[in-house]
Amino acid sequence: MPILSKYSDQQVENLVDDLLKTLVDHKAPLDLSLMALGNTLSHIINEKVPAKQKQALIDNFTQALKDSVK
């Protein structure tokens, strides 16, 4: 069953485009890009997700990431 989002595809695409543009503007190589995005994810999770929900969110996110790159 597809996951429904409260965000439109256009909202997601615009944000992703802005993030990618920033990486391109900084001429960030692959390893730096992944490191920066990983640090951003860690920061968001640590600042915004209650401790009791962190592990489930991380598990779901990592599975979604694995599924998206297959």
mmCIF file of the N, C-alpha and C atoms, coordinates in Angstrom:
data_MODEL
# 
_entry.id   MODEL 
# 
loop_
_atom_site.group_PDB 
_atom_site.id 
_atom_site.type_symbol 
_atom_site.label_atom_id 
_atom_site.label_alt_id 
_atom_site.label_comp_id 
_atom_site.label_asym_id 
_atom_site.label_entity_id 
_atom_site.label_seq_id 
_atom_site.pdbx_PDB_ins_code 
_atom_site.Cartn_x 
_atom_site.Cartn_y 
_atom_site.Cartn_z 
_atom_site.occupancy 
_atom_site.B_iso_or_equiv 
_atom_site.pdbx_formal_charge 
_atom_site.auth_seq_id 
_atom_site.auth_comp_id 
_atom_site.auth_asym_id 
_atom_site.auth_atom_id 
_atom_site.pdbx_PDB_model_num 
ATOM 1   N N  . MET A 1 1  ? 0.843  -1.172 0.000  1.00 0.00 ? 1  MET A N  1 
ATOM 2   C CA . MET A 1 1  ? 0.000  0.000  0.000  1.00 0.00 ? 1  MET A CA 1 
ATOM 3   C C  . MET A 1 1  ? 0.894  1.243  0.000  1.00 0.00 ? 1  MET A C  1 
ATOM 4   N N  . PRO A 1 2  ? 0.641  2.173  -0.908 1.00 0.00 ? 2  PRO A N  1 
ATOM 5   C CA . PRO A 1 2  ? 1.465  3.388  -0.942 1.00 0.00 ? 2  PRO A CA 1 
ATOM 6   C C  . PRO A 1 2  ? 1.241  4.232  0.311  1.00 0.00 ? 2  PRO A C  1 
ATOM 7   N N  . ILE A 1 3  ? 2.294  4.924  0.690  1.00 0.00 ? 3  ILE A N  1 
ATOM 8   C CA . ILE A 1 3  ? 2.210  5.807  1.847  1.00 0.00 ? 3  ILE A CA 1 
ATOM 9   C C  . ILE A 1 3  ? 1.688  7.158  1.387  1.00 0.00 ? 3  ILE A C  1 
ATOM 10  N N  . LEU A 1 4  ? 0.655  7.645  2.066  1.00 0.00 ? 4  LEU A N  1 
ATOM 11  C CA . LEU A 1 4  ? 0.104  8.953  1.746  1.00 0.00 ? 4  LEU A CA 1 
ATOM 12  C C  . LEU A 1 4  ? 0.824  10.007 2.571  1.00 0.00 ? 4  LEU A C  1 
ATOM 13  N N  . SER A 1 5  ? 1.107  11.114 1.945  1.00 0.00 ? 5  SER A N  1 
ATOM 14  C CA . SER A 1 5  ? 1.824  12.194 2.615  1.00 0.00 ? 5  SER A CA 1 
ATOM 15  C C  . SER A 1 5  ? 0.931  13.413 2.723  1.00 0.00 ? 5  SER A C  1 
ATOM 16  N N  . LYS A 1 6  ? 1.121  14.151 3.803  1.00 0.00 ? 6  LYS A N  1 
ATOM 17  C CA . LYS A 1 6  ? 0.380  15.403 3.934  1.00 0.00 ? 6  LYS A CA 1 
ATOM 18  C C  . LYS A 1 6  ? 1.031  16.510 3.112  1.00 0.00 ? 6  LYS A C  1 
ATOM 19  N N  . TYR A 1 7  ? 2.159  16.207 2.496  1.00 0.00 ? 7  TYR A N  1 
ATOM 20  C CA . TYR A 1 7  ? 2.873  17.174 1.659  1.00 0.00 ? 7  TYR A CA 1 
ATOM 21  C C  . TYR A 1 7  ? 2.677  16.811 0.194  1.00 0.00 ? 7  TYR A C  1 
ATOM 22  N N  . SER A 1 8  ? 2.547  17.816 -0.636 1.00 0.00 ? 8  SER A N  1 
ATOM 23  C CA . SER A 1 8  ? 2.379  17.559 -2.066 1.00 0.00 ? 8  SER A CA 1 
ATOM 24  C C  . SER A 1 8  ? 3.711  17.124 -2.673 1.00 0.00 ? 8  SER A C  1 
ATOM 25  N N  . ASP A 1 9  ? 3.621  16.453 -3.799 1.00 0.00 ? 9  ASP A N  1 
ATOM 26  C CA . ASP A 1 9  ? 4.837  16.068 -4.521 1.00 0.00 ? 9  ASP A CA 1 
ATOM 27  C C  . ASP A 1 9  ? 5.654  17.310 -4.862 1.00 0.00 ? 9  ASP A C  1 
ATOM 28  N N  . GLN A 1 10 ? 4.958  18.391 -5.213 1.00 0.00 ? 10 GLN A N  1 
ATOM 29  C CA . GLN A 1 10 ? 5.656  19.632 -5.587 1.00 0.00 ? 10 GLN A CA 1 
ATOM 30  C C  . GLN A 1 10 ? 6.431  20.207 -4.406 1.00 0.00 ? 10 GLN A C  1 
ATOM 31  N N  . GLN A 1 11 ? 5.854  20.167 -3.199 1.00 0.00 ? 11 GLN A N  1 
ATOM 32  C CA . GLN A 1 11 ? 6.568  20.666 -2.018 1.00 0.00 ? 11 GLN A CA 1 
ATOM 33  C C  . GLN A 1 11 ? 7.842  19.866 -1.787 1.00 0.00 ? 11 GLN A C  1 
ATOM 34  N N  . VAL A 1 12 ? 7.731  18.561 -1.894 1.00 0.00 ? 12 VAL A N  1 
ATOM 35  C CA . VAL A 1 12 ? 8.894  17.691 -1.681 1.00 0.00 ? 12 VAL A CA 1 
ATOM 36  C C  . VAL A 1 12 ? 9.937  17.943 -2.756 1.00 0.00 ? 12 VAL A C  1 
ATOM 37  N N  . GLU A 1 13 ? 9.508  17.992 -4.009 1.00 0.00 ? 13 GLU A N  1 
ATOM 38  C CA . GLU A 1 13 ? 10.443 18.209 -5.113 1.00 0.00 ? 13 GLU A CA 1 
ATOM 39  C C  . GLU A 1 13 ? 11.152 19.559 -4.996 1.00 0.00 ? 13 GLU A C  1 
ATOM 40  N N  . ASN A 1 14 ? 10.429 20.586 -4.606 1.00 0.00 ? 14 ASN A N  1 
ATOM 41  C CA . ASN A 1 14 ? 11.052 21.909 -4.455 1.00 0.00 ? 14 ASN A CA 1 
ATOM 42  C C  . ASN A 1 14 ? 12.124 21.899 -3.379 1.00 0.00 ? 14 ASN A C  1 
ATOM 43  N N  . LEU A 1 15 ? 11.838 21.263 -2.258 1.00 0.00 ? 15 LEU A N  1 
ATOM 44  C CA . LEU A 1 15 ? 12.815 21.208 -1.175 1.00 0.00 ? 15 LEU A CA 1 
ATOM 45  C C  . LEU A 1 15 ? 14.036 20.388 -1.582 1.00 0.00 ? 15 LEU A C  1 
ATOM 46  N N  . VAL A 1 16 ? 13.804 19.255 -2.218 1.00 0.00 ? 16 VAL A N  1 
ATOM 47  C CA . VAL A 1 16 ? 14.920 18.425 -2.679 1.00 0.00 ? 16 VAL A CA 1 
ATOM 48  C C  . VAL A 1 16 ? 15.763 19.190 -3.695 1.00 0.00 ? 16 VAL A C  1 
ATOM 49  N N  . ASP A 1 17 ? 15.101 19.881 -4.608 1.00 0.00 ? 17 ASP A N  1 
ATOM 50  C CA . ASP A 1 17 ? 15.839 20.684 -5.596 1.00 0.00 ? 17 ASP A CA 1 
ATOM 51  C C  . ASP A 1 17 ? 16.720 21.731 -4.911 1.00 0.00 ? 17 ASP A C  1 
ATOM 52  N N  . ASP A 1 18 ? 16.182 22.389 -3.873 1.00 0.00 ? 18 ASP A N  1 
ATOM 53  C CA . ASP A 1 18 ? 16.963 23.400 -3.150 1.00 0.00 ? 18 ASP A CA 1 
ATOM 54  C C  . ASP A 1 18 ? 18.158 22.773 -2.431 1.00 0.00 ? 18 ASP A C  1 
ATOM 55  N N  . LEU A 1 19 ? 17.939 21.619 -1.832 1.00 0.00 ? 19 LEU A N  1 
ATOM 56  C CA . LEU A 1 19 ? 19.051 20.940 -1.144 1.00 0.00 ? 19 LEU A CA 1 
ATOM 57  C C  . LEU A 1 19 ? 20.136 20.538 -2.139 1.00 0.00 ? 19 LEU A C  1 
ATOM 58  N N  . LEU A 1 20 ? 19.719 19.964 -3.259 1.00 0.00 ? 20 LEU A N  1 
ATOM 59  C CA . LEU A 1 20 ? 20.694 19.552 -4.273 1.00 0.00 ? 20 LEU A CA 1 
ATOM 60  C C  . LEU A 1 20 ? 21.420 20.754 -4.869 1.00 0.00 ? 20 LEU A C  1 
ATOM 61  N N  . LYS A 1 21 ? 20.706 21.847 -5.079 1.00 0.00 ? 21 LYS A N  1 
ATOM 62  C CA . LYS A 1 21 ? 21.330 23.059 -5.616 1.00 0.00 ? 21 LYS A CA 1 
ATOM 63  C C  . LYS A 1 21 ? 22.416 23.562 -4.662 1.00 0.00 ? 21 LYS A C  1 
ATOM 64  N N  . THR A 1 22 ? 22.139 23.497 -3.372 1.00 0.00 ? 22 THR A N  1 
ATOM 65  C CA . THR A 1 22 ? 23.133 23.926 -2.384 1.00 0.00 ? 22 THR A CA 1 
ATOM 66  C C  . THR A 1 22 ? 24.389 23.061 -2.472 1.00 0.00 ? 22 THR A C  1 
ATOM 67  N N  . LEU A 1 23 ? 24.214 21.759 -2.599 1.00 0.00 ? 23 LEU A N  1 
ATOM 68  C CA . LEU A 1 23 ? 25.376 20.873 -2.720 1.00 0.00 ? 23 LEU A CA 1 
ATOM 69  C C  . LEU A 1 23 ? 26.161 21.174 -3.998 1.00 0.00 ? 23 LEU A C  1 
ATOM 70  N N  . VAL A 1 24 ? 25.459 21.417 -5.091 1.00 0.00 ? 24 VAL A N  1 
ATOM 71  C CA . VAL A 1 24 ? 26.119 21.748 -6.356 1.00 0.00 ? 24 VAL A CA 1 
ATOM 72  C C  . VAL A 1 24 ? 26.832 23.090 -6.240 1.00 0.00 ? 24 VAL A C  1 
ATOM 73  N N  . ASP A 1 25 ? 26.163 24.086 -5.656 1.00 0.00 ? 25 ASP A N  1 
ATOM 74  C CA . ASP A 1 25 ? 26.768 25.419 -5.504 1.00 0.00 ? 25 ASP A CA 1 
ATOM 75  C C  . ASP A 1 25 ? 28.060 25.358 -4.693 1.00 0.00 ? 25 ASP A C  1 
ATOM 76  N N  . HIS A 1 26 ? 28.126 24.438 -3.736 1.00 0.00 ? 26 HIS A N  1 
ATOM 77  C CA . HIS A 1 26 ? 29.329 24.286 -2.908 1.00 0.00 ? 26 HIS A CA 1 
ATOM 78  C C  . HIS A 1 26 ? 30.336 23.314 -3.527 1.00 0.00 ? 26 HIS A C  1 
ATOM 79  N N  . LYS A 1 27 ? 29.969 22.786 -4.692 1.00 0.00 ? 27 LYS A N  1 
ATOM 80  C CA . LYS A 1 27 ? 30.826 21.806 -5.373 1.00 0.00 ? 27 LYS A CA 1 
ATOM 81  C C  . LYS A 1 27 ? 31.213 20.662 -4.430 1.00 0.00 ? 27 LYS A C  1 
ATOM 82  N N  . ALA A 1 28 ? 30.227 20.223 -3.649 1.00 0.00 ? 28 ALA A N  1 
ATOM 83  C CA . ALA A 1 28 ? 30.474 19.170 -2.666 1.00 0.00 ? 28 ALA A CA 1 
ATOM 84  C C  . ALA A 1 28 ? 30.621 17.821 -3.363 1.00 0.00 ? 28 ALA A C  1 
ATOM 85  N N  . PRO A 1 29 ? 31.750 17.141 -3.135 1.00 0.00 ? 29 PRO A N  1 
ATOM 86  C CA . PRO A 1 29 ? 31.898 15.794 -3.696 1.00 0.00 ? 29 PRO A CA 1 
ATOM 87  C C  . PRO A 1 29 ? 30.958 14.818 -2.974 1.00 0.00 ? 29 PRO A C  1 
ATOM 88  N N  . LEU A 1 30 ? 30.845 13.633 -3.508 1.00 0.00 ? 30 LEU A N  1 
ATOM 89  C CA . LEU A 1 30 ? 29.926 12.627 -2.984 1.00 0.00 ? 30 LEU A CA 1 
ATOM 90  C C  . LEU A 1 30 ? 30.080 12.420 -1.477 1.00 0.00 ? 30 LEU A C  1 
ATOM 91  N N  . ASP A 1 31 ? 31.305 12.196 -1.019 1.00 0.00 ? 31 ASP A N  1 
ATOM 92  C CA . ASP A 1 31 ? 31.487 11.892 0.399  1.00 0.00 ? 31 ASP A CA 1 
ATOM 93  C C  . ASP A 1 31 ? 31.090 13.066 1.293  1.00 0.00 ? 31 ASP A C  1 
ATOM 94  N N  . LEU A 1 32 ? 31.418 14.283 0.883  1.00 0.00 ? 32 LEU A N  1 
ATOM 95  C CA . LEU A 1 32 ? 31.033 15.454 1.668  1.00 0.00 ? 32 LEU A CA 1 
ATOM 96  C C  . LEU A 1 32 ? 29.520 15.650 1.641  1.00 0.00 ? 32 LEU A C  1 
ATOM 97  N N  . SER A 1 33 ? 28.905 15.433 0.485  1.00 0.00 ? 33 SER A N  1 
ATOM 98  C CA . SER A 1 33 ? 27.452 15.549 0.375  1.00 0.00 ? 33 SER A CA 1 
ATOM 99  C C  . SER A 1 33 ? 26.754 14.574 1.311  1.00 0.00 ? 33 SER A C  1 
ATOM 100 N N  . LEU A 1 34 ? 27.186 13.318 1.287  1.00 0.00 ? 34 LEU A N  1 
ATOM 101 C CA . LEU A 1 34 ? 26.573 12.314 2.163  1.00 0.00 ? 34 LEU A CA 1 
ATOM 102 C C  . LEU A 1 34 ? 26.814 12.628 3.633  1.00 0.00 ? 34 LEU A C  1 
ATOM 103 N N  . MET A 1 35 ? 28.017 13.096 3.953  1.00 0.00 ? 35 MET A N  1 
ATOM 104 C CA . MET A 1 35 ? 28.332 13.449 5.335  1.00 0.00 ? 35 MET A CA 1 
ATOM 105 C C  . MET A 1 35 ? 27.450 14.605 5.804  1.00 0.00 ? 35 MET A C  1 
ATOM 106 N N  . ALA A 1 36 ? 27.297 15.627 4.978  1.00 0.00 ? 36 ALA A N  1 
ATOM 107 C CA . ALA A 1 36 ? 26.487 16.790 5.348  1.00 0.00 ? 36 ALA A CA 1 
ATOM 108 C C  . ALA A 1 36 ? 25.015 16.406 5.496  1.00 0.00 ? 36 ALA A C  1 
ATOM 109 N N  . LEU A 1 37 ? 24.522 15.610 4.567  1.00 0.00 ? 37 LEU A N  1 
ATOM 110 C CA . LEU A 1 37 ? 23.125 15.178 4.663  1.00 0.00 ? 37 LEU A CA 1 
ATOM 111 C C  . LEU A 1 37 ? 22.913 14.274 5.886  1.00 0.00 ? 37 LEU A C  1 
ATOM 112 N N  . GLY A 1 38 ? 23.852 13.405 6.148  1.00 0.00 ? 38 GLY A N  1 
ATOM 113 C CA . GLY A 1 38 ? 23.761 12.550 7.339  1.00 0.00 ? 38 GLY A CA 1 
ATOM 114 C C  . GLY A 1 38 ? 23.779 13.361 8.624  1.00 0.00 ? 38 GLY A C  1 
ATOM 115 N N  . ASN A 1 39 ? 24.657 14.350 8.692  1.00 0.00 ? 39 ASN A N  1 
ATOM 116 C CA . ASN A 1 39 ? 24.698 15.218 9.871  1.00 0.00 ? 39 ASN A CA 1 
ATOM 117 C C  . ASN A 1 39 ? 23.406 16.011 10.018 1.00 0.00 ? 39 ASN A C  1 
ATOM 118 N N  . THR A 1 40 ? 22.831 16.421 8.891  1.00 0.00 ? 40 THR A N  1 
ATOM 119 C CA . THR A 1 40 ? 21.557 17.134 8.923  1.00 0.00 ? 40 THR A CA 1 
ATOM 120 C C  . THR A 1 40 ? 20.457 16.232 9.462  1.00 0.00 ? 40 THR A C  1 
ATOM 121 N N  . LEU A 1 41 ? 20.411 14.995 8.996  1.00 0.00 ? 41 LEU A N  1 
ATOM 122 C CA . LEU A 1 41 ? 19.423 14.037 9.497  1.00 0.00 ? 41 LEU A CA 1 
ATOM 123 C C  . LEU A 1 41 ? 19.587 13.807 10.992 1.00 0.00 ? 41 LEU A C  1 
ATOM 124 N N  . SER A 1 42 ? 20.818 13.606 11.428 1.00 0.00 ? 42 SER A N  1 
ATOM 125 C CA . SER A 1 42 ? 21.076 13.398 12.857 1.00 0.00 ? 42 SER A CA 1 
ATOM 126 C C  . SER A 1 42 ? 20.606 14.587 13.677 1.00 0.00 ? 42 SER A C  1 
ATOM 127 N N  . HIS A 1 43 ? 20.885 15.776 13.193 1.00 0.00 ? 43 HIS A N  1 
ATOM 128 C CA . HIS A 1 43 ? 20.475 16.994 13.896 1.00 0.00 ? 43 HIS A CA 1 
ATOM 129 C C  . HIS A 1 43 ? 18.948 17.074 13.992 1.00 0.00 ? 43 HIS A C  1 
ATOM 130 N N  . ILE A 1 44 ? 18.265 16.840 12.879 1.00 0.00 ? 44 ILE A N  1 
ATOM 131 C CA . ILE A 1 44 ? 16.803 16.905 12.874 1.00 0.00 ? 44 ILE A CA 1 
ATOM 132 C C  . ILE A 1 44 ? 16.221 15.873 13.836 1.00 0.00 ? 44 ILE A C  1 
ATOM 133 N N  . ILE A 1 45 ? 16.718 14.655 13.785 1.00 0.00 ? 45 ILE A N  1 
ATOM 134 C CA . ILE A 1 45 ? 16.212 13.599 14.668 1.00 0.00 ? 45 ILE A CA 1 
ATOM 135 C C  . ILE A 1 45 ? 16.468 13.955 16.124 1.00 0.00 ? 45 ILE A C  1 
ATOM 136 N N  . ASN A 1 46 ? 17.675 14.398 16.433 1.00 0.00 ? 46 ASN A N  1 
ATOM 137 C CA . ASN A 1 46 ? 17.999 14.725 17.826 1.00 0.00 ? 46 ASN A CA 1 
ATOM 138 C C  . ASN A 1 46 ? 17.218 15.923 18.357 1.00 0.00 ? 46 ASN A C  1 
ATOM 139 N N  . GLU A 1 47 ? 16.903 16.878 17.487 1.00 0.00 ? 47 GLU A N  1 
ATOM 140 C CA . GLU A 1 47 ? 16.210 18.094 17.922 1.00 0.00 ? 47 GLU A CA 1 
ATOM 141 C C  . GLU A 1 47 ? 14.688 17.981 17.891 1.00 0.00 ? 47 GLU A C  1 
ATOM 142 N N  . LYS A 1 48 ? 14.158 17.155 17.005 1.00 0.00 ? 48 LYS A N  1 
ATOM 143 C CA . LYS A 1 48 ? 12.711 17.166 16.758 1.00 0.00 ? 48 LYS A CA 1 
ATOM 144 C C  . LYS A 1 48 ? 11.960 15.903 17.169 1.00 0.00 ? 48 LYS A C  1 
ATOM 145 N N  . VAL A 1 49 ? 12.662 14.801 17.377 1.00 0.00 ? 49 VAL A N  1 
ATOM 146 C CA . VAL A 1 49 ? 11.984 13.532 17.635 1.00 0.00 ? 49 VAL A CA 1 
ATOM 147 C C  . VAL A 1 49 ? 12.126 13.162 19.113 1.00 0.00 ? 49 VAL A C  1 
ATOM 148 N N  . PRO A 1 50 ? 10.994 12.892 19.777 1.00 0.00 ? 50 PRO A N  1 
ATOM 149 C CA . PRO A 1 50 ? 11.067 12.465 21.177 1.00 0.00 ? 50 PRO A CA 1 
ATOM 150 C C  . PRO A 1 50 ? 11.887 11.178 21.312 1.00 0.00 ? 50 PRO A C  1 
ATOM 151 N N  . ALA A 1 51 ? 12.607 11.067 22.411 1.00 0.00 ? 51 ALA A N  1 
ATOM 152 C CA . ALA A 1 51 ? 13.513 9.935  22.627 1.00 0.00 ? 51 ALA A CA 1 
ATOM 153 C C  . ALA A 1 51 ? 12.814 8.590  22.441 1.00 0.00 ? 51 ALA A C  1 
ATOM 154 N N  . LYS A 1 52 ? 11.585 8.485  22.905 1.00 0.00 ? 52 LYS A N  1 
ATOM 155 C CA . LYS A 1 52 ? 10.854 7.210  22.814 1.00 0.00 ? 52 LYS A CA 1 
ATOM 156 C C  . LYS A 1 52 ? 10.541 6.809  21.380 1.00 0.00 ? 52 LYS A C  1 
ATOM 157 N N  . GLN A 1 53 ? 10.552 7.764  20.462 1.00 0.00 ? 53 GLN A N  1 
ATOM 158 C CA . GLN A 1 53 ? 10.190 7.483  19.074 1.00 0.00 ? 53 GLN A CA 1 
ATOM 159 C C  . GLN A 1 53 ? 11.398 7.394  18.145 1.00 0.00 ? 53 GLN A C  1 
ATOM 160 N N  . LYS A 1 54 ? 12.573 7.732  18.639 1.00 0.00 ? 54 LYS A N  1 
ATOM 161 C CA . LYS A 1 54 ? 13.753 7.799  17.774 1.00 0.00 ? 54 LYS A CA 1 
ATOM 162 C C  . LYS A 1 54 ? 14.083 6.485  17.090 1.00 0.00 ? 54 LYS A C  1 
ATOM 163 N N  . GLN A 1 55 ? 14.133 5.388  17.845 1.00 0.00 ? 55 GLN A N  1 
ATOM 164 C CA . GLN A 1 55 ? 14.557 4.125  17.252 1.00 0.00 ? 55 GLN A CA 1 
ATOM 165 C C  . GLN A 1 55 ? 13.601 3.665  16.165 1.00 0.00 ? 55 GLN A C  1 
ATOM 166 N N  . ALA A 1 56 ? 12.296 3.781  16.401 1.00 0.00 ? 56 ALA A N  1 
ATOM 167 C CA . ALA A 1 56 ? 11.321 3.371  15.384 1.00 0.00 ? 56 ALA A CA 1 
ATOM 168 C C  . ALA A 1 56 ? 11.455 4.235  14.134 1.00 0.00 ? 56 ALA A C  1 
ATOM 169 N N  . LEU A 1 57 ? 11.632 5.535  14.317 1.00 0.00 ? 57 LEU A N  1 
ATOM 170 C CA . LEU A 1 57 ? 11.784 6.430  13.172 1.00 0.00 ? 57 LEU A CA 1 
ATOM 171 C C  . LEU A 1 57 ? 13.045 6.083  12.388 1.00 0.00 ? 57 LEU A C  1 
ATOM 172 N N  . ILE A 1 58 ? 14.142 5.856  13.093 1.00 0.00 ? 58 ILE A N  1 
ATOM 173 C CA . ILE A 1 58 ? 15.408 5.505  12.434 1.00 0.00 ? 58 ILE A CA 1 
ATOM 174 C C  . ILE A 1 58 ? 15.269 4.186  11.678 1.00 0.00 ? 58 ILE A C  1 
ATOM 175 N N  . ASP A 1 59 ? 14.630 3.205  12.287 1.00 0.00 ? 59 ASP A N  1 
ATOM 176 C CA . ASP A 1 59 ? 14.429 1.915  11.617 1.00 0.00 ? 59 ASP A CA 1 
ATOM 177 C C  . ASP A 1 59 ? 13.588 2.074  10.351 1.00 0.00 ? 59 ASP A C  1 
ATOM 178 N N  . ASN A 1 60 ? 12.497 2.833  10.457 1.00 0.00 ? 60 ASN A N  1 
ATOM 179 C CA . ASN A 1 60 ? 11.632 3.048  9.295  1.00 0.00 ? 60 ASN A CA 1 
ATOM 180 C C  . ASN A 1 60 ? 12.367 3.834  8.209  1.00 0.00 ? 60 ASN A C  1 
ATOM 181 N N  . PHE A 1 61 ? 13.111 4.844  8.616  1.00 0.00 ? 61 PHE A N  1 
ATOM 182 C CA . PHE A 1 61 ? 13.841 5.658  7.645  1.00 0.00 ? 61 PHE A CA 1 
ATOM 183 C C  . PHE A 1 61 ? 14.894 4.832  6.920  1.00 0.00 ? 61 PHE A C  1 
ATOM 184 N N  . THR A 1 62 ? 15.675 4.051  7.659  1.00 0.00 ? 62 THR A N  1 
ATOM 185 C CA . THR A 1 62 ? 16.734 3.273  7.016  1.00 0.00 ? 62 THR A CA 1 
ATOM 186 C C  . THR A 1 62 ? 16.152 2.226  6.069  1.00 0.00 ? 62 THR A C  1 
ATOM 187 N N  . GLN A 1 63 ? 15.016 1.644  6.441  1.00 0.00 ? 63 GLN A N  1 
ATOM 188 C CA . GLN A 1 63 ? 14.379 0.681  5.537  1.00 0.00 ? 63 GLN A CA 1 
ATOM 189 C C  . GLN A 1 63 ? 13.875 1.360  4.275  1.00 0.00 ? 63 GLN A C  1 
ATOM 190 N N  . ALA A 1 64 ? 13.281 2.545  4.442  1.00 0.00 ? 64 ALA A N  1 
ATOM 191 C CA . ALA A 1 64 ? 12.803 3.302  3.278  1.00 0.00 ? 64 ALA A CA 1 
ATOM 192 C C  . ALA A 1 64 ? 13.970 3.690  2.371  1.00 0.00 ? 64 ALA A C  1 
ATOM 193 N N  . LEU A 1 65 ? 15.096 4.065  2.965  1.00 0.00 ? 65 LEU A N  1 
ATOM 194 C CA . LEU A 1 65 ? 16.284 4.403  2.180  1.00 0.00 ? 65 LEU A CA 1 
ATOM 195 C C  . LEU A 1 65 ? 16.772 3.190  1.396  1.00 0.00 ? 65 LEU A C  1 
ATOM 196 N N  . LYS A 1 66 ? 16.858 2.053  2.082  1.00 0.00 ? 66 LYS A N  1 
ATOM 197 C CA . LYS A 1 66 ? 17.290 0.815  1.405  1.00 0.00 ? 66 LYS A CA 1 
ATOM 198 C C  . LYS A 1 66 ? 16.356 0.486  0.244  1.00 0.00 ? 66 LYS A C  1 
ATOM 199 N N  . ASP A 1 67 ? 15.055 0.592  0.485  1.00 0.00 ? 67 ASP A N  1 
ATOM 200 C CA . ASP A 1 67 ? 14.073 0.272  -0.559 1.00 0.00 ? 67 ASP A CA 1 
ATOM 201 C C  . ASP A 1 67 ? 14.171 1.242  -1.738 1.00 0.00 ? 67 ASP A C  1 
ATOM 202 N N  . SER A 1 68 ? 14.484 2.493  -1.469 1.00 0.00 ? 68 SER A N  1 
ATOM 203 C CA . SER A 1 68 ? 14.504 3.505  -2.524 1.00 0.00 ? 68 SER A CA 1 
ATOM 204 C C  . SER A 1 68 ? 15.721 3.393  -3.437 1.00 0.00 ? 68 SER A C  1 
ATOM 205 N N  . VAL A 1 69 ? 16.772 2.725  -3.004 1.00 0.00 ? 69 VAL A N  1 
ATOM 206 C CA . VAL A 1 69 ? 17.970 2.621  -3.842 1.00 0.00 ? 69 VAL A CA 1 
ATOM 207 C C  . VAL A 1 69 ? 18.135 1.247  -4.480 1.00 0.00 ? 69 VAL A C  1 
ATOM 208 N N  . LYS A 1 70 ? 17.149 0.406  -4.331 1.00 0.00 ? 70 LYS A N  1 
ATOM 209 C CA . LYS A 1 70 ? 17.211 -0.917 -4.954 1.00 0.00 ? 70 LYS A CA 1 
ATOM 210 C C  . LYS A 1 70 ? 16.982 -0.831 -6.428 1.00 0.00 ? 70 LYS A C  1 
# 
